[in-house]
Amino acid sequence: MKRRDFLRTAGGATAAAGAVSASGSAAAQTTKEVVVGPGGNLVFDPETVYVKPGDTVNFVWESDGHNIVVESQPDDANWEGTEGGAGDLYDTDHEHSHTFETKGEYQYFCAPHKGAGMVGTVVVNESGQAPSSGGGGELDPEHMGVPIQAHFVGIATILAILVSLMFTFFLLKYGESSHASGGNR
């Protein structure tokens, strides 16, 4: 291969990679959807949504009489919820979008249904995903609601061994019942 051919190919590949990375950063911004009142239920689905800075959350109404009121947000954020604040309600097929630029937690609620638990959270972090729980290590059974003590497990194991040994002893010593056909007479 000649040097000119090599430089032309390398230059073209570099330009193509630069174009792909430039378009890749623009395409990296995503839109996530939160359903407001799905099936007439008084919830936001999902209740907690994770996004990266620059991502957009689109709220889509599936039932009537809801709004979004911002309860708390990072200091330098500017989300105001739905227009009209707590007084204006919106019905099915309404949509509200907001692009979240500032990292942190944004707590929001539906004003008429806050008492029923219609609250939600937008978490803006670098990964745009829920934090990992530290790997798939072994869980302690007490986390599943079973209070197990180590000495109880040991006692139960020893008891099971003793019961099986006693059963084997009586079966070998006395054999079958005298009323059964066959056996050791």
PyMOL commands that set and color helices and strands:
alter all, ss='L'
color gray80, all
select helices_A, chain A and resi 3-27+38-40+85-87+111-116+141-144+150-174
alter helices_A, ss='H'
color red, helices_A
select strands_A, chain A and resi 31-36+44-45+48-51+55-61+69-72+95-100+104-109+119-124
alter strands_A, ss='S'
color yellow, strands_A
deselect
rebuild
show_as cartoon
